[in-house]
Amino acid sequence: MSDSRDIRMLALWRDDPTEARLTVDLRICGETGAVVSGWDVFGAFDLDGKHCRPFVLRRDGAMDFGAAPEMKWSANLREIAIKVGACFVVRWNDNDSGEYKIVKIATLGAKDGRK
C-alpha cells in the first residue's frame, strides 16, 4: 500500500486530559485516515506521567494488557478516520467507557530522517 503511513497517535481522555494519555502505533491510509493494518498493534496508557501500562490492540478492538487478564478493555480505533480532533471510545467494562480525542499524529521514523 503505497499511500499508507506508519504513525504514532496521541489521544487524551476528554474527562481529564492530564490522566491516562493513550499512545498507539498504527498504519493508516494517507488519503482517508482509515486504519489499514489488519494485524495487532502496540500502544500504552500513561496513567499519570509515572506509570505506563503497555497493551496490544487486537484486531477485534480488545486491549490486551498481558499480565492483567482481569482488564477487559476495548477501543473502536479501527472504526474511525485517524486524524487530529477525531474522537473514539475506550470501554473499560460493559457499563463504563470514556471518550478520547486524538491530539497529535507523528510519522514514525521522522526524527531519523525517514519518511
C-alpha positions in Angstrom: 0.0 0.0 0.0 1.9 2.9 -1.3 -0.4 5.5 0.2 -0.2 4.2 3.7 1.7 5.9 6.6 3.1 4.4 9.8 2.2 6.8 12.6 2.2 7.3 16.4 -1.1 8.7 17.6 -1.6 10.5 20.9 -5.0 10.8 22.4 -6.3 12.4 25.6 -9.2 11.4 27.8 -11.9 14.0 27.4 -13.0 13.9 31.0 -9.4 14.6 32.3 -6.7 15.3 29.7 -4.0 15.1 32.5 -4.7 11.4 33.2 -4.5 8.2 31.1 -2.9 9.6 28.0 -3.1 7.0 25.2 -0.5 6.3 22.5 -0.8 3.8 19.7 1.3 3.0 16.7 -0.8 2.4 13.6 -0.6 2.1 9.8 -3.2 4.3 8.2 -4.3 5.2 4.7 -2.7 8.5 3.8 -5.8 9.7 2.0 -8.7 8.6 4.3 -7.0 8.1 7.7 -8.5 4.6 8.0 -6.5 2.0 9.8 -5.2 -0.3 7.1 -3.1 -2.7 9.2 -5.0 -5.9 9.9 -2.6 -7.1 12.5 -2.3 -6.4 16.2 -0.7 -3.1 17.1 1.1 -1.8 20.2 0.1 1.0 22.5 0.4 2.3 26.0 -1.5 4.3 28.6 0.5 6.8 30.6 -1.7 6.8 33.6 -0.2 9.8 35.5 3.2 10.6 33.9 4.9 8.0 36.1 3.1 4.7 35.4 3.0 3.4 31.9 0.7 0.5 31.1 1.6 -1.1 27.7 -1.0 -3.1 25.7 -1.6 -4.8 22.4 -4.7 -3.6 20.5 -6.1 -6.8 18.9 -7.8 -6.9 15.5 -11.2 -7.0 17.2 -10.6 -3.9 19.3 -9.7 -5.7 22.5 -6.9 -4.2 24.5 -4.7 -7.0 25.9 -2.7 -6.0 28.9 -1.0 -9.4 29.2 -0.3 -9.8 32.9 -3.6 -8.1 33.8 -6.2 -10.5 32.3 -8.9 -9.0 34.5 -8.8 -5.9 32.4 -11.3 -6.4 29.6 -10.8 -3.0 27.8 -11.5 -2.3 24.2 -11.4 0.6 21.7 -13.1 1.4 18.4 -10.0 2.9 16.8 -10.3 0.7 13.7 -13.7 2.2 13.0 -12.8 5.8 12.7 -10.6 8.0 10.5 -7.4 8.7 12.4 -6.9 12.5 12.3 -6.3 15.2 14.9 -9.6 16.1 16.5 -11.3 12.8 15.9 -12.9 11.1 18.9 -13.2 7.4 19.8 -14.4 5.3 22.7 -12.4 3.2 25.2 -14.6 0.7 27.0 -13.3 -0.3 30.5 -16.1 -2.8 31.1 -19.7 -3.5 29.9 -21.0 -0.4 31.8 -18.2 2.1 31.8 -16.4 3.9 29.0 -14.6 7.1 28.2 -14.2 9.3 25.1 -10.7 10.1 23.9 -9.7 12.8 21.4 -6.7 12.5 19.1 -4.4 15.5 19.7 -1.3 14.6 17.8 -0.2 12.3 15.0 3.5 11.9 14.2 5.1 9.9 11.3 7.2 7.1 12.7 10.8 7.5 11.9 10.5 11.2 11.1 13.3 12.1 13.5 15.6 9.5 11.9 15.3 11.2 8.6 12.9 8.5 7.2 9.7 9.4 5.5 
